[in-house]
């Protein structure tokens, strides 16, 4: 039975997220392995991902700022077409500088990893605001959870597609590089499909029943929103470093540490996507029970503890199991964090807030892959994972310190309703 809140526009946005997660599902695996097959070093891999991260950070800020003014749908279409162009270049070339530039422009391979539900990159500010526009406060977290649920299921299919190059090599005698390029060709098709599916989405530039802001206020944020953004920026900076030390480098770490290839990693990432899917559907209920901020802090703290133990595992199967448990825990917080930000800023400032609050995540994560590649090559293979745990622990602490006293509208309303019922009960007695 379909939920009451599901409508035409949300269905189209779900389809767009599904297509994007599908491509990220295999690109997260195939891009680092493709670069390694071309003979590039860990440092060069890090440079490609750093370039993509820097471009993603710039694009996310621009999309956030301008989509509140010129329309969010427009930028989703543009970014989808850029992804298609990136796939075309990767399919046609193996030259390092060309791939570096193409990766930066299209942010190709810069997915959030297995279990992330596709909630990553410059799409984030425009998509989150569009989702929030088409649902009420009561069901907002459920919608964000459902969006990520669709994303991880599509990501699971994408992870399975990462096995395709191995099959092409075994049964058709294709080269490793040639078989990888088949998946980049599919990226062109999926990128165009992402652009087409979002075109019919309806969009309003302001909340229904309100008047447009006066001209002198256009382009300016309210002081409250500015303070909120600054807090998110500070907390997200630590998370950005953690993501940079994991992200696509995690695939390379598993490849180096345990000698696993695309088939094994494709199977693992498919399993992670499938296992994390129920977490997204449970996120809204969990947040209602313990509160949005407490839900984020608790799940982040547990995932940090698990991450600490992953580099200690002597065999691939144990490391994969811990990675699976960590992602199941961590994914509970993703839709809650997304929904919480949309809840505590005005509707007309949502894309800007999402773009700028997420900017430190993008910027700091852009530094991580190159640093992590150097650490793996010159210091210690496990060091990036250990540092990622430290930064994510700091993120949990900052998130609680900044936001534990700020409740979203649905929690305030629930609290007021509970207080009213208590008052009536007391009067009756």
C-alpha positions in Angstrom: 0.0 0.0 0.0 1.4 3.4 -1.0 1.8 6.1 1.7 -0.6 9.0 1.7 2.2 11.5 1.2 3.4 10.0 -2.1 2.6 12.3 -5.0 3.6 12.7 -8.7 6.5 15.1 -8.0 8.0 13.0 -5.3 7.8 9.9 -7.5 9.8 11.7 -10.2 12.4 12.9 -7.7 12.6 9.3 -6.4 13.3 8.1 -10.0 16.0 10.7 -10.4 17.7 9.6 -7.1 17.4 6.0 -8.2 19.2 6.6 -11.5 21.9 8.7 -9.8 22.4 6.0 -7.2 22.6 3.4 -9.9 25.5 5.1 -11.6 27.2 5.9 -8.3 26.9 2.2 -7.3 29.2 1.0 -10.0 31.3 4.2 -10.5 32.4 4.2 -6.8 34.0 0.8 -7.5 35.1 0.9 -11.2 36.7 4.4 -11.2 39.6 3.6 -8.7 40.1 0.1 -10.2 40.1 1.6 -13.8 42.7 4.2 -12.8 44.8 1.4 -11.1 44.5 -0.7 -14.3 45.8 2.2 -16.3 48.9 2.2 -14.1 48.3 5.3 -12.0 49.6 5.4 -8.4 47.7 5.9 -5.2 48.7 9.6 -5.1 47.4 10.0 -8.7 44.1 8.4 -7.7 43.9 10.8 -4.8 44.5 13.7 -7.1 41.6 12.7 -9.4 39.3 12.4 -6.5 40.5 15.6 -5.0 39.8 17.5 -8.2 36.3 16.0 -8.3 35.8 17.0 -4.7 36.9 20.6 -5.2 34.7 20.9 -8.2 31.8 19.3 -6.3 32.3 21.8 -3.4 32.2 24.8 -5.8 29.2 23.4 -7.7 27.3 22.6 -4.5 27.7 26.2 -3.2 26.7 27.7 -6.6 23.8 25.4 -6.9 22.6 26.1 -3.4 22.9 29.9 -3.9 21.4 30.2 -7.3 18.8 27.5 -7.3 16.8 29.4 -4.6 16.7 32.2 -7.2 16.5 30.6 -10.6 14.9 27.3 -9.9 16.2 24.0 -8.4 15.0 21.8 -11.3 17.2 23.6 -13.8 20.4 22.8 -11.9 19.4 19.1 -11.5 19.1 18.9 -15.3 22.5 20.6 -15.8 24.3 18.4 -13.4 22.8 15.2 -14.9 24.1 16.3 -18.3 27.5 17.0 -16.9 27.6 13.4 -15.5 26.8 12.1 -19.0 29.7 14.1 -20.5 32.0 12.8 -17.8 31.1 9.2 -18.7 31.7 9.9 -22.3 35.2 11.2 -21.7 36.1 8.3 -19.3 34.9 5.9 -22.0 37.0 7.5 -24.7 40.3 8.4 -22.9 42.9 7.0 -20.6 45.1 10.1 -20.4 45.6 11.2 -16.8 45.1 15.0 -17.3 42.0 14.4 -19.4 40.5 12.2 -16.8 41.5 14.7 -14.1 39.6 17.5 -15.8 36.6 15.3 -16.8 36.3 14.0 -13.2 36.4 17.5 -11.9 33.7 18.8 -14.2 31.3 15.9 -13.9 32.3 14.9 -10.3 32.3 11.3 -11.7 33.0 8.6 -9.1 32.3 11.0 -6.2 29.4 9.1 -4.8 28.9 8.7 -1.0 29.8 5.1 -1.2 27.8 1.9 -0.5 24.8 2.6 1.7 24.7 6.4 1.2 21.6 6.3 -1.0 23.1 8.7 -3.5 22.9 11.6 -1.0 26.1 13.3 -2.1 27.6 15.9 -4.4 26.3 19.1 -6.0 22.8 17.6 -6.5 22.3 17.8 -2.8 21.1 21.4 -2.3 18.6 21.5 -5.1 17.2 18.0 -4.6 16.8 18.4 -0.8 14.9 21.6 -1.2 12.6 20.2 -3.9 11.8 17.2 -1.8 10.9 19.3 1.2 8.8 21.5 -1.0 6.4 18.6 -1.8 5.8 17.3 1.7 4.5 18.6 5.0 6.6 18.8 8.2 5.0 15.7 9.7 6.1 13.4 6.9 9.4 15.2 5.9 11.8 12.8 7.5 9.8 9.8 6.2 10.1 11.2 2.7 13.9 11.7 3.0 14.2 8.2 4.4 12.1 6.8 1.5 14.3 8.7 -1.0 17.4 7.2 0.4 15.7 3.8 0.5 15.1 4.0 -3.3 18.7 5.2 -3.6 20.3 2.2 -1.8 18.2 -0.3 -3.7 19.2 1.3 -7.0 22.8 1.4 -5.6 22.7 -2.3 -5.0 21.8 -2.9 -8.6 24.7 -0.5 -9.6 27.1 -2.4 -7.4 26.1 -5.6 -9.2 26.9 -3.9 -12.5 30.4 -3.5 -11.2 30.8 -7.3 -11.7 30.1 -6.8 -15.5 33.7 -6.0 -16.5 34.9 -9.3 -14.9 32.2 -11.2 -16.9 33.1 -9.5 -20.1 36.8 -10.4 -19.6 36.0 -14.0 -18.7 33.4 -14.7 -21.5 34.2 -12.3 -24.3 37.9 -12.0 -23.8 37.7 -8.2 -23.4 40.6 -6.4 -21.8 40.3 -5.0 -18.2 40.4 -1.4 -19.5 37.9 -2.0 -22.3 35.4 -3.8 -20.1 35.5 -0.9 -17.6 34.8 1.5 -20.4 31.5 -0.3 -21.1 30.2 1.0 -17.7 31.3 4.5 -18.5 29.3 4.2 -21.7 26.2 3.3 -19.6 26.9 6.4 -17.5 26.2 8.5 -20.6 22.8 6.9 -21.0 21.9 7.1 -17.3 23.0 10.8 -17.2 20.6 11.7 -20.0 17.8 9.7 -18.3 18.4 11.6 -15.1 17.9 14.9 -16.9 14.7 13.7 -18.7 13.0 12.3 -15.6 13.3 15.5 -13.6 11.9 17.8 -16.3 8.2 17.3 -15.4 8.7 18.1 -11.7 6.6 21.1 -10.6 8.4 23.8 -8.8 7.3 26.9 -6.9 9.7 29.8 -6.2 8.0 30.7 -2.9 5.8 29.1 -0.3 2.0 29.0 -1.2 0.1 31.8 0.3 3.1 34.0 0.9 4.2 37.2 -0.8 7.5 37.5 -2.5 10.3 39.2 -0.4 10.9 42.8 -1.2 13.7 43.5 -3.8 16.2 44.7 -1.2 16.0 41.4 0.7 16.6 39.2 -2.4 19.9 37.3 -2.2 20.2 37.9 1.6 19.8 35.4 4.3 18.2 36.0 7.6 20.5 36.3 10.6 19.1 33.2 12.2 19.8 31.2 9.0 23.3 32.6 8.9 24.0 31.4 12.4 22.5 28.0 11.6 24.7 27.6 8.5 27.8 28.6 10.4 27.2 25.9 13.0 26.6 23.3 10.3 29.7 24.4 8.5 31.8 23.9 11.6 30.4 20.5 12.4 30.5 19.3 8.7 34.2 20.3 8.3 35.2 17.4 10.6 32.9 15.0 8.8 34.4 16.2 5.5 37.9 15.1 6.5 36.5 11.7 7.6 34.7 11.2 4.3 37.9 12.2 2.4 39.9 9.6 4.2 37.3 7.0 3.4 35.1 7.5 0.2 36.7 6.1 -2.9 40.0 5.5 -1.1 38.2 2.8 1.0 37.8 0.7 -2.2 41.6 1.1 -2.9 42.4 0.2 0.7 40.4 -3.1 0.5 42.1 -3.8 -2.8 45.6 -3.2 -1.3 45.0 -4.8 2.1 43.2 -8.0 1.1 43.8 -8.3 -2.7 40.1 -8.2 -3.6 38.9 -7.1 -7.1 35.8 -5.7 -8.7 33.7 -8.9 -8.4 34.3 -9.2 -4.6 33.8 -5.5 -4.0 30.7 -5.4 -6.2 29.2 -8.2 -4.2 30.1 -6.5 -0.9 28.7 -3.2 -1.9 25.5 -4.8 -3.2 25.0 -6.5 0.2 25.7 -3.3 2.0 23.1 -1.4 -0.1 20.5 -4.1 0.5 21.2 -4.4 4.2 21.1 -0.6 4.8 17.8 -0.1 3.0 15.5 -1.0 6.0 17.5 1.6 8.1 16.2 4.4 5.9 12.6 3.3 6.4 13.1 3.1 10.2 14.9 6.5 10.4 11.7 8.6 10.8 10.4 6.4 13.6 13.7 6.3 15.4 14.0 10.1 15.2 10.4 10.6 16.6 11.3 8.3 19.5 14.6 9.8 20.6 14.7 13.2 18.8 16.4 14.2 15.6 19.7 15.4 17.1 20.0 12.5 19.5 19.4 10.1 16.7 22.2 11.6 14.7 24.7 11.7 17.6 24.0 8.2 18.8 24.3 6.5 15.4 27.4 8.5 14.5 29.1 7.5 17.8 28.3 3.8 17.3 29.6 3.9 13.7 32.9 5.5 14.9 33.5 2.6 17.4 33.0 0.1 14.6 35.3 2.0 12.3 38.1 1.9 14.8 38.1 -1.9 14.6 38.0 -2.4 10.8 41.8 -1.9 10.2 42.4 -4.5 12.9 40.7 -7.3 11.0 43.1 -10.0 9.8 41.0 -11.2 6.9 38.7 -9.7 4.3 35.5 -11.4 5.5 35.7 -9.9 9.0 36.6 -6.4 7.7 33.6 -6.7 5.3 31.3 -7.7 8.1 32.3 -4.7 10.3 32.0 -2.4 7.3 28.5 -3.7 6.7 27.5 -3.2 10.4 29.0 0.3 10.3 27.0 1.3 7.3 23.7 -0.1 8.7 24.2 2.1 11.8 25.4 5.2 10.0 22.6 5.2 7.4 20.0 5.8 10.2 21.3 9.3 10.6 21.4 10.3 6.9 17.7 11.2 6.2 17.4 12.6 9.8 20.3 15.1 9.2 18.9 16.1 5.8 15.4 16.6 7.1 16.6 18.4 10.2 18.4 21.1 8.2 15.3 21.6 5.9 13.2 21.9 9.0 15.0 24.7 10.9 15.6 27.1 8.0 12.9 29.1 6.1 11.5 27.4 2.9 12.9 30.1 0.6 16.4 29.7 2.0 16.6 25.9 2.0 18.8 25.4 -1.1 21.2 28.1 0.0 21.4 26.7 3.5 22.0 23.1 2.1 24.7 24.3 -0.3 26.7 26.4 2.1 26.3 24.2 5.2 27.6 21.3 3.1 30.4 23.3 1.6 33.0 22.4 4.3 32.1 18.7 3.9 32.9 19.0 0.2 36.1 21.2 0.7 37.6 19.1 3.5 36.7 15.8 1.8 38.5 17.1 -1.3 41.8 17.3 0.6 41.4 13.8 2.1 42.0 11.5 -1.0 45.3 13.0 -1.9 46.5 13.0 1.8 45.1 9.5 2.3 46.9 8.3 -0.9 50.2 9.7 0.3 49.7 8.1 3.8 48.9 4.7 2.3 51.9 4.9 0.0 54.5 6.4 2.3 53.4 6.0 6.0 50.9 3.3 6.8 48.1 1.7 4.8 45.6 1.8 7.7 46.3 5.4 8.9 43.6 7.1 6.9 40.9 4.9 8.4 42.1 5.6 11.9 42.1 9.3 11.3 38.6 9.1 9.8 37.3 7.7 13.1 38.9 10.6 15.0 37.2 13.2 12.8 33.8 11.5 12.9 33.9 11.3 16.7 34.6 15.1 16.7 31.7 15.6 14.3 29.3 13.8 16.7 30.4 16.0 19.6 30.1 19.2 17.7 26.7 18.3 16.3 25.3 17.7 19.8 26.9 20.8 21.2 25.4 23.0 18.5 21.9 21.6 18.0 20.7 19.7 21.1 18.6 22.7 22.1 17.1 23.3 18.7 14.0 21.2 17.9 12.4 20.9 14.4 8.7 22.0 14.1 7.3 18.5 14.4 9.1 17.9 17.7 8.0 21.3 19.0 4.4 20.6 18.0 4.5 17.2 19.6 5.9 18.7 22.8 3.2 21.4 22.9 0.5 18.8 22.3 1.8 16.6 25.1 2.0 19.6 27.4 -1.6 20.6 26.6 -2.8 17.1 27.2 -1.0 17.1 30.5 -2.5 20.4 31.5 -6.0 19.2 30.6 -5.5 16.0 32.6 -4.3 18.0 35.6 -7.3 20.3 35.5 -9.6 17.4 35.2 -8.1 15.7 38.2 
